[in-house]
Amino acid sequence: MTDAAGTHFDLIVIGGGPAGYGAALYGASAGLNIALVEKDKVGGTCLHRGCIPAKELLETAHVFRTVGHASTFGVTSSEPTLDFGTTMGRKQEVVDKLFNGLSGLLKHRKIEVFNGTGKLRADRSVLVTGSDGDTAEITADAVVLAAGSVPRTLPGFEVGGPVLTSDEVFELSEKPQKVAVIGGGAIGCEFASMLSDLGSEVTILEALPQILPGVDKDVVNVVLRSFKGRNIDVKTGVKVTGHTPGTSGTTIELEGGEQLQVDAVIVSVGRRPLSESLGLAGTGVVVDERGFVVVDELCRTAVDGVWAVGDLIATPGLAHVGYAEAILVIKQLLGDEAVPVDYDNVAWCIYCQPEVAFVGMTEQAAKDAGYEVVTSKHRWGGNSRALIIGDTEGLVKVIAEKLPDGTGGRLLGVHMSGPWVTEQLGQGYLAVNWEATVDDVAHFIQPHPSLSESFGEAVLALTGRSLNS
């Protein structure tokens, strides 16, 4: 523990995940003197037990799938096999490289990192307790709370043995042969897709009527068709009542008496904020019944000079949202104009196969909001680049306000499923957030041949005229 007695900073950030280190790096680049408190490793869940390792394993699945279909390109090879140890080793190499780069950047920006658990005190000072029990008290003009979150669990599904959360999946030493994923949200579908592509037999158990809640129905149907074609068993509207561990694996019980024998069960039912780690009782910072720190539209808590960002507050649990909230806070500290994050129009990306990416309203949400809409769907089968790479599953769907002549006006939503759509959403994101009209976007030229042509074609069709649709 660094001896910090009497040390005063411009800003203390408690938590070293994307929202926390984002605030530290952005603030330091503007000349602020910053302390960052992190009890584990900087990078947080996203780097060590979330976004990065998940996408690395999904890329392994993509490579495995590509090699398996290489013969369609005239490339002959033996049947691919998986060395799971090498797979997990590469995952860790990627994580370690990014961790070392982040640590070096924090040092380069002269951000003082305290390794320990930070607790806010009523006088706005922060007590840091190291793993060895040593303590240090530090003070600052402002404090940002960014303690992050941990996976939620289910009653009767204590973690251990065959029961895993996202934390444990990334530490597997061997690939399970038969897996149940409880929860059909983004994370659950990513795990299911990845494990299926690597050869596991996968069942998704979702309590709601559909997987991927909040995603446009047409896009959900694309994912469902793909999952069905790859023998991923999707059960929706089901309630899991418990499980009985056996000598190898466990038996999952569903309401109604149905049972499912699996080697492993991945509980993927969301995440909960780690507000209890901050010692907020008596500080004046308000925490709601779900454990989220209560903030206003500028991420300010009820205590002057204290902000909260990232998974700690009830906003979309996305790393890039955490970055945006971090920048919002630092701009306030610097006296810059601070524009609240528009949470209704953030980018969402799901990296299963096929990928999903969207921004803005679904068709149903737009109708529920009172808009009269017009939509355009463009499938990848007519896209030359998609045919070239051999991936034509999915569609691009654009939703716009309907003008009196039946053509499209302002873009309300862009929803995609298919090849590399997580890399293609950018222009749709800009169009929706700049409140662009169909005519605005249709004027711009898409390169040919490219996957992005499908977005351009979908928008162009809403003008009442088109090339290929």
C-alpha positions in Angstrom: 0.0 0.0 0.0 1.4 3.4 -1.0 1.9 5.7 1.9 -0.6 8.4 1.0 -1.0 10.3 4.3 -1.8 13.9 3.5 -2.0 13.2 -0.2 -4.6 15.3 -2.0 -5.7 14.8 -5.6 -8.0 16.6 -8.0 -10.0 13.4 -8.5 -10.2 10.0 -6.9 -11.7 7.2 -9.0 -12.8 4.1 -7.1 -12.9 1.2 -9.6 -10.6 0.4 -12.5 -13.0 -0.9 -15.1 -13.8 0.9 -18.4 -15.8 3.6 -16.7 -13.2 4.1 -13.9 -10.0 4.0 -16.0 -11.8 5.9 -18.7 -12.4 8.8 -16.3 -8.8 8.6 -15.0 -7.3 8.6 -18.5 -9.5 11.3 -19.9 -9.0 13.5 -16.9 -5.3 13.0 -16.8 -5.1 13.9 -20.5 -6.6 17.3 -19.5 -4.0 17.8 -16.7 -5.9 16.6 -13.7 -4.0 14.9 -10.8 -5.8 11.6 -10.4 -5.7 8.6 -8.0 -7.3 5.3 -9.1 -8.3 2.7 -6.6 -8.7 -0.9 -7.8 -8.9 -4.0 -5.6 -8.1 -6.4 -8.4 -6.6 -5.6 -11.8 -7.2 -2.5 -13.8 -9.4 -3.3 -16.7 -12.3 -4.6 -14.7 -14.8 -7.2 -15.7 -14.7 -6.1 -19.4 -11.0 -6.9 -19.8 -10.6 -9.9 -17.5 -13.9 -11.7 -17.3 -16.2 -10.2 -19.9 -16.1 -8.4 -23.2 -12.5 -9.2 -24.2 -12.2 -12.9 -23.3 -15.7 -13.6 -24.6 -15.0 -12.0 -28.0 -11.6 -13.8 -28.2 -13.3 -17.2 -27.7 -16.0 -16.2 -30.2 -13.2 -15.5 -32.7 -11.8 -19.0 -32.0 -15.3 -20.3 -32.8 -15.3 -18.3 -36.0 -11.9 -19.7 -37.1 -13.0 -23.2 -36.3 -16.2 -22.8 -38.2 -14.3 -21.3 -41.2 -11.8 -24.1 -41.4 -14.6 -26.6 -41.2 -16.2 -25.1 -44.3 -12.9 -24.4 -46.2 -13.7 -27.0 -48.8 -16.5 -24.8 -50.2 -13.7 -22.5 -51.3 -11.7 -25.3 -52.9 -9.3 -25.3 -49.9 -8.9 -28.9 -48.8 -7.9 -29.7 -45.2 -8.4 -32.5 -42.7 -11.3 -32.3 -40.3 -10.4 -29.5 -37.8 -9.9 -30.4 -34.1 -9.8 -28.2 -31.1 -6.9 -27.9 -28.6 -8.9 -26.2 -25.9 -5.7 -25.6 -23.8 -4.3 -23.5 -26.7 -7.6 -21.7 -27.1 -7.6 -20.7 -23.5 -3.9 -19.8 -23.5 -4.4 -17.5 -26.5 -7.4 -15.9 -24.7 -5.1 -15.1 -21.7 -2.4 -13.8 -23.9 -4.8 -11.3 -25.5 -6.0 -10.3 -22.0 -2.5 -10.0 -20.6 -1.3 -7.9 -23.5 -4.2 -5.4 -23.1 -3.7 -5.4 -19.3 -0.1 -4.5 -19.6 -0.8 -1.8 -22.2 -3.4 -0.3 -20.0 -1.1 -0.4 -16.9 1.6 1.3 -18.9 -0.8 4.0 -20.2 -1.9 4.8 -16.6 1.7 5.1 -15.5 2.5 7.2 -18.5 -0.4 9.6 -17.7 1.0 9.8 -14.1 -2.1 8.4 -12.6 -1.4 7.0 -9.1 -2.9 3.5 -8.7 -3.8 2.3 -5.2 -4.3 -1.5 -5.0 -7.0 -2.1 -2.5 -10.7 -1.6 -1.7 -11.8 2.0 -1.6 -14.6 3.1 0.7 -16.1 6.6 0.7 -16.4 8.4 3.9 -18.9 11.0 5.0 -16.3 13.8 4.6 -15.7 12.6 1.0 -12.3 11.2 1.8 -11.5 7.7 0.7 -10.1 4.9 2.8 -8.1 2.3 0.9 -7.6 -1.1 2.4 -5.1 -3.4 0.8 -5.2 -7.2 0.7 -2.6 -7.2 3.5 -4.9 -5.1 5.7 -2.8 -2.0 5.4 -4.8 1.2 5.0 -4.3 4.7 3.5 -6.5 7.7 3.5 -6.6 9.9 0.5 -8.6 13.0 -0.3 -9.7 14.9 -3.5 -11.8 17.7 -4.8 -14.0 15.2 -6.5 -14.7 11.4 -6.3 -16.0 9.1 -9.0 -17.6 5.9 -7.9 -17.1 3.1 -10.5 -17.0 -0.1 -8.5 -18.7 -2.1 -11.3 -20.7 -5.3 -11.0 -20.7 -9.0 -10.6 -22.8 -11.8 -12.1 -26.2 -12.4 -10.7 -27.0 -15.9 -9.5 -30.2 -18.0 -9.0 -31.4 -19.5 -5.7 -30.3 -23.1 -5.5 -27.5 -22.5 -8.1 -24.5 -21.8 -6.0 -21.4 -21.4 -8.0 -19.1 -24.4 -8.0 -18.7 -27.8 -9.6 -20.9 -27.9 -12.7 -22.5 -24.5 -12.0 -20.7 -21.6 -13.7 -21.2 -17.9 -14.2 -19.3 -15.9 -16.9 -16.4 -15.6 -14.4 -15.9 -19.3 -14.3 -16.4 -20.0 -18.0 -13.2 -18.1 -18.8 -11.3 -20.4 -16.5 -12.4 -23.7 -17.9 -9.7 -26.3 -18.4 -11.7 -28.4 -20.8 -14.7 -27.9 -23.0 -18.0 -29.3 -21.6 -19.8 -31.7 -24.0 -23.3 -30.9 -22.9 -24.2 -27.4 -21.6 -27.3 -25.6 -20.4 -27.3 -21.8 -20.5 -29.8 -20.2 -18.2 -30.7 -16.9 -19.7 -31.1 -16.0 -23.4 -29.9 -12.4 -23.3 -26.8 -11.1 -25.1 -24.2 -12.9 -22.9 -26.2 -16.2 -22.8 -26.5 -16.2 -26.6 -22.8 -15.5 -27.1 -21.8 -18.4 -24.8 -24.3 -20.7 -26.5 -23.1 -19.8 -30.0 -19.5 -20.1 -29.1 -19.7 -23.5 -27.3 -22.0 -24.9 -30.1 -19.5 -23.9 -32.8 -16.7 -25.6 -30.8 -18.7 -28.8 -30.6 -20.7 -28.7 -27.4 -24.4 -29.7 -27.3 -26.2 -26.6 -26.0 -29.6 -25.8 -24.6 -30.8 -22.2 -23.8 -33.3 -21.8 -21.1 -35.1 -18.4 -21.1 -37.9 -17.4 -18.8 -39.3 -14.7 -21.2 -41.3 -15.4 -24.3 -38.2 -14.7 -26.6 -34.5 -14.7 -26.4 -32.6 -11.4 -26.9 -35.3 -9.2 -25.2 -35.3 -5.6 -26.6 -34.0 -6.8 -30.0 -36.2 -6.2 -33.1 -38.4 -9.3 -33.8 -37.1 -9.7 -37.4 -33.5 -9.9 -36.1 -34.4 -12.3 -33.3 -36.0 -14.6 -35.9 -32.7 -14.7 -37.8 -30.8 -15.7 -34.8 -33.4 -18.4 -33.9 -33.2 -19.9 -37.4 -29.5 -20.0 -37.2 -29.5 -21.6 -33.7 -32.0 -24.2 -34.8 -29.9 -25.0 -37.9 -26.9 -25.6 -35.6 -28.9 -27.8 -33.2 -28.9 -25.3 -30.4 -32.1 -26.1 -28.5 -33.8 -22.9 -27.4 -36.5 -23.2 -24.8 -38.4 -20.0 -24.0 -41.1 -19.3 -21.4 -39.6 -21.9 -19.1 -38.8 -21.7 -15.4 -35.8 -23.4 -13.9 -36.7 -24.8 -10.4 -33.4 -26.3 -9.3 -30.8 -28.9 -10.1 -29.4 -32.1 -8.6 -25.6 -32.6 -9.0 -24.4 -36.1 -9.9 -21.1 -37.8 -10.3 -20.4 -36.0 -13.6 -22.5 -32.9 -14.2 -26.0 -32.1 -12.9 -29.7 -32.7 -13.7 -31.7 -29.5 -14.2 -35.3 -29.4 -13.1 -37.8 -27.3 -15.0 -41.3 -26.3 -13.9 -43.7 -29.0 -15.1 -41.3 -31.9 -14.3 -39.1 -31.8 -17.3 -35.4 -32.6 -16.6 -32.2 -31.9 -18.5 -28.9 -33.8 -17.9 -25.8 -31.7 -18.6 -22.1 -31.6 -17.9 -22.2 -27.9 -17.0 -24.8 -25.1 -16.5 -23.9 -21.5 -17.2 -26.0 -19.0 -15.2 -26.4 -15.9 -17.4 -29.2 -13.9 -15.8 -27.6 -10.5 -15.7 -25.3 -8.6 -13.3 -25.7 -6.7 -10.1 -23.9 -3.5 -9.0 -21.1 -3.8 -6.4 -22.3 -0.7 -4.4 -22.0 -2.6 -1.1 -18.2 -2.6 -1.4 -18.1 1.2 -1.2 -19.3 1.6 2.4 -21.9 4.2 1.4 -24.1 4.1 4.5 -24.0 7.4 6.2 -22.2 9.2 3.3 -25.4 10.8 1.9 -25.0 8.8 -1.4 -28.4 7.2 -2.2 -28.6 3.5 -3.2 -31.9 2.1 -4.5 -33.5 -1.2 -3.6 -31.7 -3.0 -6.4 -28.3 -1.8 -5.2 -27.8 0.9 -7.9 -26.4 4.3 -6.9 -28.9 6.9 -7.7 -27.7 9.7 -10.0 -29.2 12.5 -12.1 -28.7 12.9 -15.9 -25.2 14.2 -15.3 -24.2 11.2 -13.2 -24.2 13.3 -10.0 -25.0 11.6 -6.8 -26.9 13.3 -3.9 -23.5 14.4 -2.5 -21.8 17.4 -4.0 -18.5 16.5 -5.7 -19.4 12.8 -5.9 -20.4 11.1 -9.2 -21.2 7.5 -10.1 -20.7 5.8 -13.5 -20.7 2.5 -15.3 -22.4 -0.7 -14.0 -22.8 1.0 -10.6 -25.8 3.0 -11.9 -29.0 1.9 -13.7 -27.9 2.6 -17.3 -27.0 0.2 -20.1 -24.3 -2.1 -18.8 -22.0 -1.5 -21.8 -18.3 -0.6 -21.6 -18.7 2.1 -24.2 -21.5 3.6 -22.2 -19.1 3.7 -19.2 -16.6 5.5 -21.3 -19.2 8.1 -22.3 -20.3 8.6 -18.7 -16.6 9.0 -17.7 -16.1 11.7 -20.3 -19.4 13.4 -19.2 -18.1 13.6 -15.6 -14.7 14.9 -16.4 -16.1 17.6 -18.7 -18.1 18.9 -15.7 -14.9 19.0 -13.5 -13.2 20.9 -16.3 -16.0 23.4 -16.7 -16.8 22.3 -20.2 -20.3 21.9 -21.7 -21.6 18.6 -20.4 -24.3 16.9 -22.6 -26.1 14.0 -20.9 -25.7 10.6 -22.5 -28.6 9.7 -24.8 -29.2 6.2 -23.5 -32.1 5.5 -25.9 -29.7 5.7 -28.9 -26.6 3.9 -27.8 -25.0 1.2 -29.9 -25.7 -2.4 -29.0 -23.6 -5.2 -30.3 -24.0 -9.0 -29.7 -21.2 -11.2 -31.0 -23.0 -14.5 -31.5 -23.2 -16.2 -34.9 -24.9 -14.5 -36.7 -23.8 -11.2 -35.1 -26.4 -8.6 -34.0 -26.0 -4.9 -33.9 -28.6 -2.1 -33.5 -29.3 1.4 -32.5 -32.5 3.3 -31.8 -36.1 2.0 -31.8 -37.4 -1.4 -32.8 -40.3 -1.3 -35.2 -42.7 -2.2 -32.4 -41.2 0.4 -30.0 -41.6 3.1 -32.6 -45.2 2.2 -33.2 -45.8 2.1 -29.4 -44.3 5.6 -29.2 -46.9 6.9 -31.6 -44.9 7.0 -34.8 -46.3 6.0 -38.2 -43.3 4.2 -39.7 -42.0 2.7 -42.9 -39.4 -0.1 -42.9 -36.9 -1.5 -45.4 -35.2 -4.9 -45.1 -32.3 -5.9 -47.2 -31.0 -9.5 -46.9 -27.4 -10.5 -47.4 -28.2 -13.0 -50.3 -28.2 -10.0 -52.7 -24.9 -8.6 -51.4 -21.9 -9.5 -53.5 -19.3 -9.2 -50.7 -21.5 -11.5 -48.4 -21.6 -14.1 -51.2 -17.9 -13.8 -51.7 -17.1 -14.5 -48.0 -19.8 -17.2 -47.9 -21.9 -15.6 -45.2 -25.4 -14.6 -46.3 -27.4 -15.3 -43.1 -29.4 -12.3 -41.8 -30.6 -8.9 -42.8 -30.4 -5.1 -42.4 -33.6 -3.4 -41.3 -34.1 0.3 -41.3 -37.0 2.0 -39.6 -38.0 5.6 -40.5 -40.9 8.0 -39.9 -43.4 7.7 -42.7 -43.9 10.8 -44.8 -47.2 11.7 -46.4 -46.1 10.4 -49.7 -45.2 7.0 -48.2 -41.4 7.5 -48.3 -39.2 7.6 -45.3 -38.3 10.7 -43.2 -36.1 10.7 -40.1 -34.3 7.4 -39.3 -35.6 6.0 -36.0 -33.7 2.7 -35.8 -31.2 0.5 -37.6 -31.1 -3.2 -36.9 -28.7 -5.7 -38.3 -27.9 -9.4 -38.1 -25.2 -11.0 -40.2 -21.6 -10.9 -41.2 -19.5 -8.4 -39.2 -22.5 -6.2 -38.4 -20.9 -5.1 -35.1 -18.3 -3.4 -37.3 -20.9 -2.0 -39.7 -23.2 -0.2 -37.2 -21.2 3.0 -37.2 -22.9 4.8 -40.0 -26.3 3.7 -38.8 -25.4 4.9 -35.3 -24.4 8.3 -36.6 -27.5 8.6 -38.8 -29.9 7.9 -35.9 -28.1 10.1 -33.4 -27.8 13.0 -35.9 -31.5 12.6 -36.6 -30.7 12.2 -40.3 -33.4 11.7 -42.8 -33.6 9.0 -45.4 -32.7 11.5 -48.1 -29.7 12.7 -46.1 -28.2 9.2 -45.9 -29.2 8.0 -49.4 -27.1 10.7 -50.9 -23.9 9.1 -49.7 -22.1 6.6 -51.8 -21.3 3.1 -50.5 -18.2 1.3 -51.8 -18.7 -1.7 -54.0 -18.3 -4.6 -53.3 -18.8 -4.1 -49.6 -21.0 -5.4 -46.8 -22.0 -1.8 -46.0 -23.9 -1.6 -49.3 -26.8 -3.4 -47.7 -27.3 -0.5 -45.3 -27.1 1.9 -48.2 -29.6 -0.2 -50.2 -32.0 -0.4 -47.3 -32.0 3.3 -46.9 -32.2 4.0 -50.6 -35.3 1.9 -50.9 -37.1 4.1 -48.4 -36.8 7.0 -50.9 -39.3 5.2 -53.2 -36.6 4.2 -55.6 -33.8 1.7 -55.4 -31.0 -0.2 -57.3 -31.1 -3.8 -56.2 -34.1 -4.1 -53.8 
